Amino acid sequence: MVVARVLILLLLLSAALSFVLYAVTGQARFKRVGLNILRGTMVAGFVFFAVLIAQHLA
C-alpha cells in the first residue's frame, strides 16, 4: 500500500515537472506529456481507492 502511494506521488511530481518545463520552454510536447501522466495517475488513483473500498466491504 505504501508503494502505491509513493508511486502515485512520484507520478504527480513528474506531471508537475512536465508542466513547469512547458511553462519555461513553451514546447507543447511537455504539456501533452504532463496531461497524459496526470490522466494515467488519476485513473490509477481511482482504481487504487476502489480496490481499498472493495476490500473494506468484503
C-alpha positions in Angstrom: 0.0 0.0 0.0 2.9 2.3 0.8 4.4 1.5 -2.6 1.3 2.5 -4.4 1.1 5.8 -2.6 4.7 6.6 -3.3 4.3 5.7 -7.0 1.2 7.9 -7.3 3.1 10.8 -5.6 6.1 10.3 -7.9 3.8 10.3 -11.0 2.1 13.6 -9.8 5.5 15.1 -9.3 6.7 14.1 -12.8 3.5 15.6 -14.2 4.2 18.9 -12.3 7.7 18.9 -13.6 6.4 18.5 -17.2 4.1 21.5 -16.7 7.0 23.5 -15.3 9.1 22.6 -18.3 6.2 23.6 -20.6 5.9 27.0 -18.8 9.7 27.6 -19.1 10.2 26.4 -22.7 6.8 26.8 -24.3 7.1 23.5 -26.1 3.7 21.9 -26.4 5.1 18.3 -26.1 5.8 18.9 -22.4 2.1 19.9 -21.8 0.9 16.9 -23.7 3.2 14.5 -21.7 2.2 16.2 -18.5 -1.5 15.8 -19.3 -1.0 12.1 -20.2 0.9 11.4 -17.0 -1.8 13.2 -15.0 -4.6 11.3 -16.7 -3.0 8.0 -16.0 -2.2 8.9 -12.4 -5.8 9.9 -11.8 -7.1 6.6 -13.3 -4.6 4.6 -11.2 -5.6 6.5 -8.0 -9.3 5.8 -8.6 -8.6 2.1 -9.2 -6.4 2.1 -6.1 -9.1 3.6 -3.9 -11.8 1.4 -5.5 -9.8 -1.7 -4.5 -9.4 -0.3 -1.0 -13.2 0.2 -0.7 -13.9 -3.2 -2.1 -11.6 -4.8 0.4 -13.2 -2.9 3.2 -16.7 -4.0 2.2 -15.7 -7.7 1.8 
